[in-house]
Amino acid sequence: MAIAIWLYPGGTRFDETTVGFSWGKNFISNLFAERALSGAENPATVWAYLGMILFPVSYAMFFVNMANKIPDKNAAFIIKYGGLANVPFTFLTVTHLHDLMLIISSSLFWTCIICITVIIFKTKLQLFKLLCVICVLLFYYGVYLWGTSNWDLLPIIQKVNFVTSTLLILGLEYFTKAEDFAGINVKKR
């Protein structure tokens, strides 16, 4: 995705004459069009598609790993299979079905994150509790901006949301282990 952003010729929804990718005015979805918003041929497309294949696959790997750390089998099931199911829907956000696929993939992804948040709140992982809350609040703020058609702030929040959720995921992947979740009370049904 970094290569795609670097190669994007330019143009935003507000100004077709801008050069390059604007972090505050372009959406990630702008990288997938054959033509940039400036009207120029878009060499970023191939790299954006490649990034969009790797992006949900790497997140799915995280969700599978995270599910294996959690003793609550119901939550682990939701996290594992919600994360795996999210892969095709996230990739399909680059098609003409963008809006529908974005709703489905966001719902799956954030259901997994909220399940993880509930589990994290049952642990002693204080920093991760804070990061989970920040990520969830930023996500809902982004949904609010999208729902109110606030196209001025939404591109920025899209990137902030991506960065914070990625940092949370990297932190949980590399700085937690199954022992961190061992003390969770799991109700037998």
C-alpha positions in Angstrom: 0.0 0.0 0.0 2.9 2.3 0.7 4.1 1.9 -2.9 0.6 2.5 -4.2 0.4 5.7 -2.1 3.8 6.8 -3.4 2.8 6.2 -7.0 -0.7 7.7 -6.9 -0.6 10.6 -9.5 -3.0 13.0 -7.7 -6.3 14.5 -7.5 -8.8 14.6 -4.6 -12.5 14.8 -4.4 -12.1 18.5 -3.7 -9.3 19.4 -6.1 -8.4 17.5 -9.2 -5.2 19.4 -9.6 -3.4 18.2 -6.5 -0.2 16.1 -7.0 0.2 12.8 -5.2 -1.8 11.2 -2.5 -3.1 13.5 0.2 -3.4 11.9 3.6 -6.0 14.4 4.6 -8.1 14.5 1.4 -7.8 11.1 -0.4 -9.4 7.8 0.6 -7.5 4.5 0.4 -10.1 3.5 -2.2 -8.8 6.2 -4.5 -5.8 4.0 -5.1 -7.8 1.3 -6.9 -9.2 3.3 -9.8 -7.7 2.8 -13.2 -7.6 6.6 -13.4 -6.6 8.9 -10.6 -9.0 11.7 -9.6 -6.8 14.0 -11.6 -7.7 12.0 -14.7 -4.2 10.6 -15.2 -3.5 6.9 -15.6 -3.1 5.4 -12.2 0.1 3.2 -11.8 -0.8 2.7 -8.1 -3.6 0.2 -8.9 -1.6 -3.0 -9.2 0.2 -2.2 -5.9 -3.0 -1.3 -4.2 -4.6 -4.6 -5.2 -1.6 -6.5 -4.0 -1.7 -4.6 -0.7 -5.5 -5.3 -0.4 -4.8 -9.1 -0.8 -2.1 -9.1 1.9 -3.9 -6.7 4.3 -7.0 -8.9 5.1 -4.9 -12.1 5.0 -2.4 -10.8 7.6 -5.3 -9.6 9.8 -7.0 -13.1 9.5 -3.7 -14.7 10.6 -3.8 -12.4 13.6 -7.4 -13.3 14.5 -6.6 -17.0 14.2 -3.5 -16.6 16.5 -5.5 -14.4 18.9 -8.3 -17.0 19.1 -5.7 -19.7 20.0 -4.6 -17.6 23.0 -8.1 -17.2 24.5 -9.6 -19.8 26.8 -13.2 -18.7 26.1 -14.1 -21.1 23.2 -17.2 -19.0 22.1 -15.2 -15.8 21.8 -12.4 -17.7 20.2 -14.8 -19.1 17.6 -16.2 -15.7 16.7 -12.7 -14.1 16.5 -11.2 -16.9 14.4 -14.0 -17.4 12.0 -15.1 -13.8 11.8 -11.5 -12.9 11.0 -11.3 -15.6 8.3 -14.7 -14.7 6.8 -13.6 -11.1 6.6 -10.9 -11.8 4.0 -13.0 -12.0 0.8 -15.3 -9.1 1.9 -12.4 -6.8 2.6 -10.9 -7.6 -0.8 -14.2 -7.0 -2.5 -14.2 -3.4 -1.2 -12.1 -2.6 -4.3 -15.0 -3.6 -6.6 -18.2 -1.8 -7.7 -19.7 -3.4 -4.5 -17.5 -1.1 -2.4 -20.1 0.3 -0.1 -21.8 -3.0 0.7 -18.5 -4.9 1.1 -17.2 -2.1 3.4 -20.3 -2.5 5.6 -19.9 -6.3 5.8 -16.1 -6.3 6.2 -16.2 -3.5 8.8 -18.9 -5.4 10.7 -16.9 -8.6 10.8 -13.6 -6.9 11.6 -15.0 -4.8 14.4 -17.1 -7.6 15.9 -13.8 -9.5 16.3 -12.1 -6.4 17.8 -15.0 -5.9 20.2 -14.8 -9.5 21.3 -11.1 -9.1 21.9 -11.8 -5.9 23.8 -14.3 -7.7 26.1 -11.7 -10.4 26.7 -8.9 -7.8 27.3 -11.1 -6.2 30.0 -11.0 -9.5 31.9 -7.2 -9.4 32.0 -4.6 -7.3 33.7 -3.4 -5.9 30.4 -4.0 -2.2 31.3 -2.4 -0.6 28.3 -4.3 -2.9 25.9 -7.5 -1.9 27.7 -6.9 1.7 26.8 -5.8 0.9 23.2 -8.9 -1.2 22.7 -11.2 1.6 23.9 -9.4 4.2 21.7 -9.7 2.0 18.7 -13.4 1.2 19.2 -14.2 4.9 19.8 -12.3 6.0 16.7 -14.1 3.4 14.6 -17.5 4.6 15.8 -16.5 8.2 15.2 -15.5 7.2 11.6 -18.9 5.5 11.2 -20.6 8.7 12.5 -18.6 10.8 10.0 -19.5 8.4 7.2 -23.2 8.4 8.2 -23.3 12.2 8.3 -21.3 12.5 5.0 -18.5 14.5 6.7 -16.1 14.1 3.8 -13.7 16.7 5.2 -12.7 14.7 8.3 -13.4 11.1 7.2 -10.2 10.7 5.1 -8.1 11.6 8.1 -10.0 9.4 10.5 -9.8 6.6 8.0 -6.0 6.7 8.3 -6.0 7.3 12.1 -8.4 4.3 12.5 -6.2 2.1 10.3 -3.0 3.1 12.2 -4.5 2.6 15.7 -6.1 -0.7 14.9 -3.0 -1.9 13.3 -0.9 -0.9 16.3 -3.4 -2.6 18.6 -3.2 -5.8 16.5 0.6 -5.7 16.3 0.8 -5.2 20.1 -1.6 -8.0 20.8 0.2 -10.3 18.4 3.7 -9.7 19.7 3.2 -8.6 23.3 0.6 -11.0 24.6 0.7 -14.8 25.2 -1.9 -17.4 26.2 -0.8 -17.0 29.8 -2.1 -13.4 29.8 -5.6 -14.8 29.3 -5.3 -17.9 31.5 -7.0 -16.3 34.5 -10.2 -15.5 32.6 -13.3 -17.0 34.1 -15.0 -19.1 31.4 -18.6 -20.0 32.2 -19.5 -23.6 31.3 -22.8 -24.0 29.5 
